[in-house]
Amino acid sequence: MSKNIFKIILLFILLFCLSNFAFFANVDTPSEERVENTAIDLTYADMEAQFVNNVFITKDDEFKVMVEKDLELEDLLAKYKKKGLKIGLALGGGSARGLAHVGVILALEAYNIPIDIIAGTSIGSVIGGLYASGATIRQLEEVALSIKKSKTLFMLDPVFPHSGLISGDRIEKMLNQFALKDKTFDDLSIFFATVAADVESGAKVILNQGKVIDAVRASIAIPGIFTPVKYGDYYLVDGGVVDPVPVDVVKMMGADIIIAVSLAKISPYNAVLMIDKKSGFLKEVENLKDLRINKEESPKFKDTKDTEEITPLADEEMSRLKRKIEQVKLKFEGPNLFEIINQSTDIMGAKITDQSLKGADVVIVPFGIKEINLFDFDEAEILIKGGIMACLVNMPEIKRAIKEKLRE
């Protein structure tokens, strides 16, 4: 029995590892400055059909992107370089879905689009940090494709649950062995920063000095799962708590054109549901004024001692309650524990992600992520390919952004 409980706890931990946690966000309307992903309504199958002759996976599990020469883009990039403009990449958090970042970078390389600045949150800091440190796309692909569910337990190193369940030492060791060992921000070939949060004050923390591994480790420190990282007198946790896609950080670092990669599984849904008086079922509210409780209009709130008037109302409420109970009994179905955790995390993340995307010139949402849960690292091929295709289909938006900046 105890072994089964331990397995459940491990699965619970795995589900949240490297996830993009978001607590509170209040978004009313998207910013006018933000450019929506033009491909967001297209399906993964649509894109596979469209790019069947452009994206390949070789026998050696290497991704190949074949694109036609784009003379207009080459001319724009030449002017962009001459004018001294910088392109920045904001890589968002989202656990396994972050492997799509590899595909986005691969597609940008295919078109020789330079990446001058990178800022990453959570898994975005991992991919961004490795790439900024000089890791090639092929090396990133190898790492992504080698991570399978059967091997992820190797990264777990449970500790006595004081400030976290996992110390993170094994993940840190893995990243050091790959590319980040002894690397400082001054050693990087690309300007890079990670985002974390001060667990006490909730302040956003931008890390761009010192050891890269320390900054990355702080950015992936899921609250309550990984132990926080101590920086001086501060304890830092996952940056997704305050800034899931660090567009503003990329802008502060000097980027003129900002390409944001969002891994939010769902779009914010701002509708309100309430119980319909007639049917007793939940119904979308068209007029929020219906939420008001007006004592004068509702007999249930009348100040009366007439029991004959109150009793029918009580019977009506009891009858309605009984119907509700019967509905629950008849439909004792629904999402399981991990589906609920996944979806709840995605709902919270969608709200704050929408806010953090303000100011991006191009927003890329990789294809296929709607079907990917937070710890589906074994879907690396789908994710990388989804990132490639999303970037390719957004090339007109990237060119538009460059043109606009050149006109300024």
C-alpha positions as a LaTeX table, in Angstrom:
\begin{tabular}{lrrr}
\hline
Residue & $x$ (\AA) & $y$ (\AA) & $z$ (\AA) \\
\hline
Met1 & 0.00 & 0.00 & 0.00 \\
Ser2 & 2.76 & 2.41 & 0.96 \\
Lys3 & 4.55 & 1.66 & $-2.32$ \\
Asn4 & 1.43 & 2.57 & $-4.29$ \\
Ile5 & 1.06 & 5.81 & $-2.37$ \\
Phe6 & 4.70 & 6.63 & $-3.09$ \\
Lys7 & 4.11 & 5.98 & $-6.81$ \\
Ile8 & 1.12 & 8.29 & $-6.80$ \\
Ile9 & 3.18 & 10.99 & $-5.11$ \\
Leu10 & 5.93 & 10.56 & $-7.71$ \\
Leu11 & 3.42 & 10.83 & $-10.55$ \\
Phe12 & 2.00 & 13.95 & $-8.97$ \\
Ile13 & 5.49 & 15.44 & $-8.78$ \\
Leu14 & 6.29 & 14.48 & $-12.37$ \\
Leu15 & 3.16 & 16.13 & $-13.61$ \\
Phe16 & 4.26 & 19.47 & $-12.27$ \\
Cys17 & 7.99 & 19.29 & $-13.02$ \\
Leu18 & 9.14 & 22.21 & $-15.14$ \\
Ser19 & 5.53 & 23.36 & $-15.50$ \\
Asn20 & 4.54 & 26.96 & $-15.87$ \\
Phe21 & 2.77 & 27.88 & $-12.65$ \\
Ala22 & 0.58 & 30.96 & $-12.57$ \\
Phe23 & $-1.38$ & 32.11 & $-9.55$ \\
Phe24 & $-3.25$ & 35.36 & $-10.12$ \\
Ala25 & $-3.87$ & 37.40 & $-13.25$ \\
Asn26 & $-6.47$ & 39.94 & $-14.21$ \\
Val27 & $-6.80$ & 40.49 & $-17.93$ \\
Asp28 & $-9.71$ & 42.37 & $-19.42$ \\
Thr29 & $-8.71$ & 42.94 & $-23.03$ \\
Pro30 & $-5.63$ & 42.08 & $-25.08$ \\
Ser31 & $-3.22$ & 44.89 & $-25.80$ \\
Glu32 & $-3.52$ & 46.56 & $-29.17$ \\
Glu33 & 0.24 & 46.23 & $-29.55$ \\
Arg34 & 0.06 & 42.47 & $-29.48$ \\
Val35 & $-0.04$ & 40.53 & $-32.75$ \\
Glu36 & $-2.00$ & 37.29 & $-32.60$ \\
Asn37 & $-0.61$ & 34.08 & $-34.01$ \\
Thr38 & $-2.20$ & 33.89 & $-37.45$ \\
Ala39 & $-2.06$ & 30.09 & $-37.40$ \\
Ile40 & $-3.74$ & 29.46 & $-34.07$ \\
Asp41 & $-6.96$ & 28.04 & $-35.60$ \\
Leu42 & $-5.18$ & 25.64 & $-37.96$ \\
Thr43 & $-4.70$ & 22.02 & $-36.95$ \\
Tyr44 & $-1.55$ & 19.94 & $-36.71$ \\
Ala45 & $-2.81$ & 17.77 & $-39.60$ \\
Asp46 & $-3.42$ & 20.88 & $-41.72$ \\
Met47 & 0.17 & 21.95 & $-41.21$ \\
Glu48 & 1.64 & 18.52 & $-41.86$ \\
Ala49 & $-0.15$ & 18.50 & $-45.20$ \\
Gln50 & 1.00 & 22.03 & $-46.01$ \\
Phe51 & 4.65 & 21.40 & $-45.12$ \\
Val52 & 4.96 & 17.77 & $-46.21$ \\
Asn53 & 7.80 & 18.75 & $-48.55$ \\
Asn54 & 9.50 & 21.09 & $-46.11$ \\
Val55 & 9.96 & 19.23 & $-42.83$ \\
Phe56 & 11.69 & 15.85 & $-42.60$ \\
Ile57 & 13.09 & 13.55 & $-39.92$ \\
Thr58 & 16.10 & 11.55 & $-41.10$ \\
Lys59 & 16.99 & 7.98 & $-40.14$ \\
Asp60 & 19.33 & 9.45 & $-37.55$ \\
Asp61 & 16.42 & 11.32 & $-35.93$ \\
Glu62 & 17.69 & 14.62 & $-37.26$ \\
Phe63 & 15.20 & 17.27 & $-38.32$ \\
Lys64 & 15.66 & 18.85 & $-41.73$ \\
Val65 & 13.85 & 21.98 & $-42.86$ \\
Met66 & 13.83 & 22.71 & $-46.58$ \\
Val67 & 12.75 & 26.22 & $-47.51$ \\
Glu68 & 12.80 & 28.14 & $-50.75$ \\
Lys69 & 15.09 & 31.09 & $-51.06$ \\
Asp70 & 13.24 & 34.20 & $-49.98$ \\
Leu71 & 14.85 & 37.17 & $-51.70$ \\
Glu72 & 12.50 & 39.65 & $-50.04$ \\
Leu73 & 13.43 & 38.36 & $-46.58$ \\
Glu74 & 17.13 & 38.43 & $-47.41$ \\
Asp75 & 16.82 & 42.05 & $-48.48$ \\
Leu76 & 14.93 & 42.93 & $-45.31$ \\
Leu77 & 17.53 & 41.22 & $-43.13$ \\
Ala78 & 20.33 & 43.06 & $-44.92$ \\
Lys79 & 18.62 & 46.39 & $-44.22$ \\
Tyr80 & 17.88 & 45.30 & $-40.67$ \\
Lys81 & 21.58 & 44.60 & $-40.04$ \\
Lys82 & 22.64 & 47.85 & $-41.65$ \\
Lys83 & 20.25 & 49.78 & $-39.42$ \\
Gly84 & 21.54 & 47.94 & $-36.34$ \\
Leu85 & 18.20 & 46.45 & $-35.33$ \\
Lys86 & 18.08 & 43.48 & $-32.95$ \\
Ile87 & 15.69 & 40.52 & $-32.95$ \\
Gly88 & 14.73 & 39.07 & $-29.58$ \\
Leu89 & 13.18 & 35.75 & $-28.68$ \\
Ala90 & 10.92 & 35.33 & $-25.64$ \\
Leu91 & 10.60 & 31.64 & $-24.76$ \\
Gly92 & 7.68 & 30.75 & $-22.52$ \\
Gly93 & 7.24 & 28.08 & $-19.88$ \\
Gly94 & 5.13 & 24.96 & $-20.28$ \\
Ser95 & 7.07 & 21.85 & $-19.26$ \\
Ala96 & 7.30 & 19.21 & $-22.02$ \\
Arg97 & 5.71 & 21.58 & $-24.51$ \\
Gly98 & 8.90 & 23.62 & $-24.26$ \\
Leu99 & 10.58 & 21.15 & $-26.61$ \\
Ala100 & 8.70 & 23.04 & $-29.33$ \\
His101 & 11.14 & 25.91 & $-28.73$ \\
Val102 & 13.78 & 23.77 & $-30.43$ \\
Gly103 & 11.62 & 23.62 & $-33.56$ \\
Val104 & 11.04 & 27.37 & $-33.60$ \\
Ile105 & 14.77 & 28.07 & $-33.39$ \\
Leu106 & 15.44 & 25.49 & $-36.10$ \\
Ala107 & 12.99 & 27.22 & $-38.47$ \\
Leu108 & 14.50 & 30.64 & $-37.78$ \\
Glu109 & 17.95 & 29.21 & $-38.57$ \\
Ala110 & 16.60 & 27.76 & $-41.82$ \\
Tyr111 & 15.78 & 31.29 & $-42.95$ \\
Asn112 & 19.03 & 32.69 & $-41.53$ \\
Ile113 & 17.12 & 34.93 & $-39.16$ \\
Pro114 & 19.58 & 36.01 & $-36.47$ \\
Ile115 & 18.67 & 35.77 & $-32.79$ \\
Asp116 & 20.39 & 38.59 & $-30.95$ \\
Ile117 & 18.62 & 38.37 & $-27.59$ \\
Ile118 & 16.89 & 35.57 & $-25.67$ \\
Ala119 & 14.92 & 35.62 & $-22.44$ \\
Gly120 & 13.33 & 32.47 & $-21.06$ \\
Thr121 & 11.02 & 31.38 & $-18.30$ \\
Ser122 & 11.04 & 27.86 & $-16.82$ \\
Ile123 & 11.61 & 25.35 & $-19.66$ \\
Gly124 & 12.16 & 28.38 & $-21.91$ \\
Ser125 & 15.18 & 29.28 & $-19.79$ \\
Val126 & 16.56 & 25.76 & $-20.23$ \\
Ile127 & 16.32 & 25.77 & $-24.05$ \\
Gly128 & 17.31 & 29.43 & $-24.30$ \\
Gly129 & 20.27 & 29.03 & $-21.95$ \\
Leu130 & 21.62 & 26.01 & $-23.77$ \\
Tyr131 & 21.31 & 27.69 & $-27.17$ \\
Ala132 & 22.84 & 30.95 & $-25.94$ \\
Ser133 & 25.74 & 28.98 & $-24.47$ \\
Gly134 & 26.66 & 27.70 & $-27.93$ \\
Ala135 & 24.77 & 24.41 & $-28.14$ \\
Thr136 & 23.83 & 23.61 & $-31.71$ \\
Ile137 & 20.33 & 22.79 & $-32.84$ \\
Arg138 & 21.45 & 19.22 & $-33.47$ \\
Gln139 & 22.61 & 18.95 & $-29.86$ \\
Leu140 & 19.30 & 20.33 & $-28.62$ \\
Glu141 & 17.45 & 17.81 & $-30.79$ \\
Glu142 & 19.50 & 14.95 & $-29.37$ \\
Val143 & 18.73 & 15.97 & $-25.82$ \\
Ala144 & 15.02 & 16.45 & $-26.55$ \\
Leu145 & 14.65 & 13.12 & $-28.34$ \\
Ser146 & 16.55 & 11.22 & $-25.65$ \\
Ile147 & 14.20 & 12.25 & $-22.84$ \\
Lys148 & 11.51 & 9.63 & $-22.43$ \\
Lys149 & 9.05 & 9.04 & $-19.62$ \\
Ser150 & 10.98 & 5.97 & $-18.54$ \\
Lys151 & 14.07 & 8.07 & $-17.94$ \\
Thr152 & 12.59 & 11.06 & $-16.17$ \\
Leu153 & 12.74 & 9.36 & $-12.77$ \\
Phe154 & 16.51 & 9.73 & $-13.04$ \\
Met155 & 16.03 & 13.48 & $-12.62$ \\
Leu156 & 14.10 & 13.10 & $-9.38$ \\
Asp157 & 16.02 & 13.47 & $-6.15$ \\
Pro158 & 13.47 & 13.70 & $-3.31$ \\
Val159 & 14.40 & 15.57 & $-0.16$ \\
Phe160 & 12.75 & 16.01 & 3.21 \\
Pro161 & 9.76 & 18.23 & 2.34 \\
His162 & 10.68 & 21.47 & 4.05 \\
Ser163 & 10.67 & 23.96 & 1.18 \\
Gly164 & 10.31 & 21.54 & $-1.72$ \\
Leu165 & 10.00 & 17.86 & $-2.61$ \\
Ile166 & 12.89 & 17.72 & $-5.11$ \\
Ser167 & 16.34 & 19.22 & $-4.62$ \\
Gly168 & 16.97 & 19.66 & $-8.36$ \\
Asp169 & 20.61 & 18.58 & $-8.02$ \\
Arg170 & 20.28 & 15.88 & $-10.67$ \\
Ile171 & 18.75 & 18.22 & $-13.22$ \\
Glu172 & 21.45 & 20.75 & $-12.47$ \\
Lys173 & 24.12 & 18.07 & $-12.96$ \\
Met174 & 22.59 & 17.00 & $-16.28$ \\
Leu175 & 22.57 & 20.57 & $-17.62$ \\
Asn176 & 26.14 & 21.11 & $-16.44$ \\
Gln177 & 27.33 & 17.97 & $-18.21$ \\
Phe178 & 25.64 & 19.05 & $-21.40$ \\
Ala179 & 26.68 & 22.67 & $-21.87$ \\
Leu180 & 26.31 & 24.95 & $-18.88$ \\
Lys181 & 29.15 & 23.86 & $-16.60$ \\
Asp182 & 31.09 & 26.88 & $-15.32$ \\
Lys183 & 29.44 & 29.09 & $-17.93$ \\
Thr184 & 28.75 & 32.67 & $-16.91$ \\
Phe185 & 26.55 & 35.15 & $-18.72$ \\
Asp186 & 29.69 & 36.88 & $-19.97$ \\
Asp187 & 30.69 & 33.66 & $-21.78$ \\
Leu188 & 27.51 & 33.44 & $-23.83$ \\
Ser189 & 27.42 & 34.12 & $-27.55$ \\
Ile190 & 23.88 & 35.55 & $-27.35$ \\
Phe191 & 22.55 & 38.07 & $-24.82$ \\
Phe192 & 20.48 & 35.99 & $-22.42$ \\
Ala193 & 18.39 & 36.38 & $-19.28$ \\
Thr194 & 16.10 & 34.20 & $-17.21$ \\
Val195 & 13.09 & 35.12 & $-15.12$ \\
Ala196 & 12.44 & 33.95 & $-11.56$ \\
Ala197 & 10.30 & 35.22 & $-8.69$ \\
Asp198 & 11.07 & 36.19 & $-5.11$ \\
Val199 & 8.89 & 33.81 & $-3.12$ \\
Glu200 & 8.45 & 36.25 & $-0.22$ \\
Ser201 & 7.54 & 39.50 & $-1.99$ \\
Gly202 & 6.33 & 38.13 & $-5.32$ \\
Ala203 & 8.72 & 40.44 & $-7.17$ \\
Lys204 & 9.89 & 39.48 & $-10.64$ \\
Val205 & 13.60 & 38.72 & $-10.68$ \\
Ile206 & 15.63 & 39.10 & $-13.89$ \\
Leu207 & 18.85 & 37.10 & $-13.83$ \\
Asn208 & 21.56 & 38.02 & $-16.34$ \\
Gln209 & 24.77 & 37.90 & $-14.31$ \\
Gly210 & 26.82 & 35.21 & $-12.62$ \\
Lys211 & 26.55 & 31.50 & $-13.37$ \\
Val212 & 24.02 & 30.54 & $-16.01$ \\
Ile213 & 23.16 & 27.25 & $-14.32$ \\
Asp214 & 22.13 & 29.06 & $-11.13$ \\
Ala215 & 19.82 & 31.35 & $-13.08$ \\
Val216 & 18.24 & 28.47 & $-15.02$ \\
Arg217 & 17.82 & 26.41 & $-11.87$ \\
Ala218 & 15.98 & 29.31 & $-10.21$ \\
Ser219 & 13.71 & 29.78 & $-13.21$ \\
Ile220 & 12.52 & 26.14 & $-13.08$ \\
Ala221 & 12.02 & 25.98 & $-9.29$ \\
Ile222 & 8.33 & 25.07 & $-9.19$ \\
Pro223 & 6.92 & 26.33 & $-5.85$ \\
Gly224 & 6.48 & 23.45 & $-3.45$ \\
Ile225 & 8.02 & 20.95 & $-5.88$ \\
Phe226 & 11.63 & 22.04 & $-6.42$ \\
Thr227 & 13.46 & 23.63 & $-3.53$ \\
Pro228 & 13.92 & 27.40 & $-4.03$ \\
Val229 & 17.29 & 28.77 & $-5.08$ \\
Lys230 & 18.97 & 31.11 & $-2.58$ \\
Tyr231 & 20.36 & 34.32 & $-4.08$ \\
Gly232 & 21.81 & 36.43 & $-1.30$ \\
Asp233 & 18.93 & 37.06 & 1.08 \\
Tyr234 & 16.30 & 36.03 & $-1.46$ \\
Tyr235 & 14.68 & 32.68 & $-2.19$ \\
Leu236 & 13.77 & 32.36 & $-5.86$ \\
Val237 & 11.16 & 30.18 & $-7.53$ \\
Asp238 & 9.80 & 29.52 & $-11.04$ \\
Gly239 & 9.50 & 32.68 & $-13.12$ \\
Gly240 & 6.20 & 31.47 & $-14.55$ \\
Val241 & 4.57 & 32.69 & $-11.36$ \\
Val242 & 5.05 & 36.29 & $-12.50$ \\
Asp243 & 6.01 & 36.26 & $-16.20$ \\
Pro244 & 5.30 & 33.10 & $-18.26$ \\
Val245 & 6.55 & 34.60 & $-21.55$ \\
Pro246 & 9.15 & 37.32 & $-20.80$ \\
Val247 & 8.34 & 39.70 & $-23.65$ \\
Asp248 & 8.96 & 42.76 & $-21.48$ \\
Val249 & 12.38 & 41.44 & $-20.46$ \\
Val250 & 13.43 & 40.98 & $-24.09$ \\
Lys251 & 12.31 & 44.55 & $-24.77$ \\
Met252 & 14.29 & 45.88 & $-21.80$ \\
Met253 & 17.36 & 44.05 & $-23.11$ \\
Gly254 & 17.22 & 46.13 & $-26.27$ \\
Ala255 & 15.28 & 44.07 & $-28.82$ \\
Asp256 & 13.65 & 46.03 & $-31.61$ \\
Ile257 & 11.61 & 43.07 & $-32.91$ \\
Ile258 & 10.21 & 40.59 & $-30.42$ \\
Ile259 & 9.15 & 37.08 & $-31.37$ \\
Ala260 & 7.29 & 35.41 & $-28.51$ \\
Val261 & 6.69 & 31.67 & $-28.25$ \\
Ser262 & 3.68 & 30.87 & $-26.08$ \\
Leu263 & 3.03 & 27.36 & $-24.82$ \\
Ala264 & $-0.37$ & 28.10 & $-23.28$ \\
Lys265 & $-2.57$ & 25.13 & $-24.08$ \\
Ile266 & $-5.81$ & 27.09 & $-24.08$ \\
Ser267 & $-6.89$ & 30.65 & $-24.72$ \\
Pro268 & $-8.38$ & 32.69 & $-21.87$ \\
Tyr269 & $-12.14$ & 32.14 & $-21.58$ \\
Asn270 & $-13.72$ & 35.17 & $-19.98$ \\
Ala271 & $-17.37$ & 34.04 & $-19.99$ \\
Val272 & $-19.30$ & 33.67 & $-16.74$ \\
Leu273 & $-21.65$ & 30.77 & $-15.99$ \\
Met274 & $-24.44$ & 30.76 & $-13.43$ \\
Ile275 & $-27.42$ & 28.58 & $-12.57$ \\
Asp276 & $-30.42$ & 29.25 & $-14.77$ \\
Lys277 & $-33.54$ & 29.91 & $-12.67$ \\
Lys278 & $-35.83$ & 27.90 & $-14.92$ \\
Ser279 & $-33.76$ & 24.84 & $-15.79$ \\
Gly280 & $-31.50$ & 24.67 & $-12.76$ \\
Phe281 & $-28.51$ & 24.04 & $-15.04$ \\
Leu282 & $-25.39$ & 26.13 & $-15.56$ \\
Lys283 & $-25.76$ & 28.59 & $-18.40$ \\
Glu284 & $-23.51$ & 31.25 & $-19.90$ \\
Val285 & $-24.51$ & 34.71 & $-18.70$ \\
Glu286 & $-25.01$ & 37.19 & $-21.52$ \\
Asn287 & $-25.68$ & 40.14 & $-19.23$ \\
Leu288 & $-23.54$ & 40.37 & $-16.09$ \\
Lys289 & $-26.29$ & 42.42 & $-14.46$ \\
Asp290 & $-28.03$ & 39.08 & $-13.92$ \\
Leu291 & $-25.46$ & 38.42 & $-11.21$ \\
Arg292 & $-27.02$ & 41.03 & $-8.95$ \\
Ile293 & $-29.13$ & 39.79 & $-6.06$ \\
Asn294 & $-32.00$ & 42.20 & $-5.70$ \\
Lys295 & $-33.82$ & 41.67 & $-2.42$ \\
Glu296 & $-36.86$ & 43.61 & $-3.60$ \\
Glu297 & $-37.35$ & 41.35 & $-6.62$ \\
Ser298 & $-36.56$ & 38.04 & $-4.91$ \\
Pro299 & $-39.28$ & 36.73 & $-2.58$ \\
Lys300 & $-36.69$ & 34.56 & $-0.82$ \\
Phe301 & $-35.30$ & 37.72 & 0.79 \\
Lys302 & $-38.58$ & 39.30 & 1.83 \\
Asp303 & $-38.72$ & 40.26 & 5.45 \\
Thr304 & $-41.81$ & 38.24 & 6.35 \\
Lys305 & $-42.94$ & 35.86 & 9.03 \\
Asp306 & $-45.54$ & 34.25 & 6.85 \\
Thr307 & $-44.53$ & 30.59 & 6.92 \\
Glu308 & $-47.11$ & 29.76 & 4.27 \\
Glu309 & $-45.18$ & 32.00 & 1.87 \\
Ile310 & $-41.76$ & 30.63 & 2.86 \\
Thr311 & $-42.57$ & 26.91 & 2.87 \\
Pro312 & $-43.25$ & 26.55 & $-0.91$ \\
Leu313 & $-39.94$ & 28.25 & $-1.62$ \\
Ala314 & $-38.09$ & 25.90 & 0.70 \\
Asp315 & $-39.78$ & 22.89 & $-0.93$ \\
Glu316 & $-38.78$ & 24.21 & $-4.34$ \\
Glu317 & $-35.16$ & 24.56 & $-3.24$ \\
Met318 & $-35.15$ & 21.04 & $-1.76$ \\
Ser319 & $-36.61$ & 19.66 & $-4.97$ \\
Arg320 & $-33.93$ & 21.42 & $-6.97$ \\
Leu321 & $-31.23$ & 20.10 & $-4.65$ \\
Lys322 & $-32.54$ & 16.56 & $-5.05$ \\
Arg323 & $-32.39$ & 16.92 & $-8.82$ \\
Lys324 & $-28.80$ & 18.07 & $-8.53$ \\
Ile325 & $-27.89$ & 15.07 & $-6.39$ \\
Glu326 & $-29.53$ & 12.71 & $-8.88$ \\
Gln327 & $-27.62$ & 14.32 & $-11.72$ \\
Val328 & $-24.36$ & 13.74 & $-9.85$ \\
Lys329 & $-25.27$ & 10.12 & $-9.14$ \\
Leu330 & $-26.20$ & 9.45 & $-12.75$ \\
Lys331 & $-23.10$ & 11.16 & $-14.05$ \\
Phe332 & $-20.34$ & 10.10 & $-11.74$ \\
Glu333 & $-17.95$ & 10.60 & $-14.59$ \\
Gly334 & $-15.47$ & 13.25 & $-15.52$ \\
Pro335 & $-11.78$ & 14.02 & $-15.77$ \\
Asn336 & $-9.38$ & 12.07 & $-13.60$ \\
Leu337 & $-7.06$ & 13.59 & $-10.98$ \\
Phe338 & $-4.17$ & 14.32 & $-13.33$ \\
Glu339 & $-6.43$ & 15.71 & $-16.05$ \\
Ile340 & $-7.92$ & 18.08 & $-13.48$ \\
Ile341 & $-4.46$ & 19.19 & $-12.33$ \\
Asn342 & $-3.32$ & 19.65 & $-15.94$ \\
Gln343 & $-6.36$ & 21.63 & $-16.97$ \\
Ser344 & $-6.40$ & 23.78 & $-13.83$ \\
Thr345 & $-2.76$ & 24.70 & $-14.38$ \\
Asp346 & $-3.50$ & 25.53 & $-18.02$ \\
Ile347 & $-6.46$ & 27.74 & $-17.10$ \\
Met348 & $-4.39$ & 29.76 & $-14.63$ \\
Gly349 & $-1.50$ & 29.89 & $-17.07$ \\
Ala350 & $-3.68$ & 31.11 & $-19.95$ \\
Lys351 & $-4.78$ & 34.21 & $-18.06$ \\
Ile352 & $-1.34$ & 35.40 & $-17.01$ \\
Thr353 & 0.25 & 34.34 & $-20.32$ \\
Asp354 & $-2.17$ & 36.53 & $-22.25$ \\
Gln355 & $-1.05$ & 39.47 & $-20.15$ \\
Ser356 & 2.66 & 38.73 & $-20.54$ \\
Leu357 & 2.41 & 38.66 & $-24.35$ \\
Lys358 & 1.68 & 42.37 & $-24.56$ \\
Gly359 & 4.25 & 44.14 & $-26.67$ \\
Ala360 & 5.25 & 41.14 & $-28.80$ \\
Asp361 & 5.54 & 41.83 & $-32.53$ \\
Val362 & 4.90 & 38.20 & $-33.44$ \\
Val363 & 3.32 & 35.51 & $-31.28$ \\
Ile364 & 4.02 & 31.89 & $-32.22$ \\
Val365 & 1.91 & 29.11 & $-30.73$ \\
Pro366 & 3.40 & 25.70 & $-31.70$ \\
Phe367 & 1.03 & 23.23 & $-33.29$ \\
Gly368 & 0.04 & 20.10 & $-31.43$ \\
Ile369 & 0.41 & 21.43 & $-27.88$ \\
Lys370 & $-3.32$ & 21.17 & $-27.16$ \\
Glu371 & $-2.94$ & 17.39 & $-27.08$ \\
Ile372 & 0.26 & 17.46 & $-25.01$ \\
Asn373 & 0.18 & 17.24 & $-21.23$ \\
Leu374 & 2.79 & 18.84 & $-19.02$ \\
Phe375 & 5.01 & 15.78 & $-18.77$ \\
Asp376 & 4.67 & 14.22 & $-22.24$ \\
Phe377 & 8.39 & 14.43 & $-22.96$ \\
Asp378 & 8.08 & 11.29 & $-25.08$ \\
Glu379 & 6.23 & 13.39 & $-27.68$ \\
Ala380 & 9.42 & 15.26 & $-28.59$ \\
Glu381 & 9.08 & 14.63 & $-32.33$ \\
Ile382 & 5.55 & 16.04 & $-32.44$ \\
Leu383 & 6.54 & 19.07 & $-30.38$ \\
Ile384 & 9.67 & 19.94 & $-32.34$ \\
Lys385 & 7.84 & 19.53 & $-35.62$ \\
Gly386 & 4.93 & 21.61 & $-34.26$ \\
Gly387 & 7.37 & 24.40 & $-33.41$ \\
Ile388 & 8.93 & 24.28 & $-36.87$ \\
Met389 & 5.58 & 24.43 & $-38.67$ \\
Ala390 & 4.22 & 27.23 & $-36.49$ \\
Cys391 & 7.30 & 29.33 & $-37.17$ \\
Leu392 & 7.17 & 28.65 & $-40.92$ \\
Val393 & 3.52 & 29.63 & $-41.19$ \\
Asn394 & 4.27 & 32.85 & $-39.30$ \\
Met395 & 7.08 & 33.94 & $-41.60$ \\
Pro396 & 4.83 & 36.55 & $-43.28$ \\
Glu397 & 4.23 & 38.06 & $-39.82$ \\
Ile398 & 7.95 & 38.15 & $-39.11$ \\
Lys399 & 8.59 & 39.92 & $-42.40$ \\
Arg400 & 5.78 & 42.36 & $-41.66$ \\
Ala401 & 7.33 & 43.17 & $-38.28$ \\
Ile402 & 10.73 & 43.81 & $-39.86$ \\
Lys403 & 9.18 & 46.08 & $-42.51$ \\
Glu404 & 7.37 & 48.11 & $-39.86$ \\
Lys405 & 10.55 & 48.62 & $-37.85$ \\
Leu406 & 12.49 & 49.65 & $-40.93$ \\
Arg407 & 9.90 & 52.31 & $-41.68$ \\
Glu408 & 10.24 & 53.88 & $-38.22$ \\
\hline
\end{tabular}
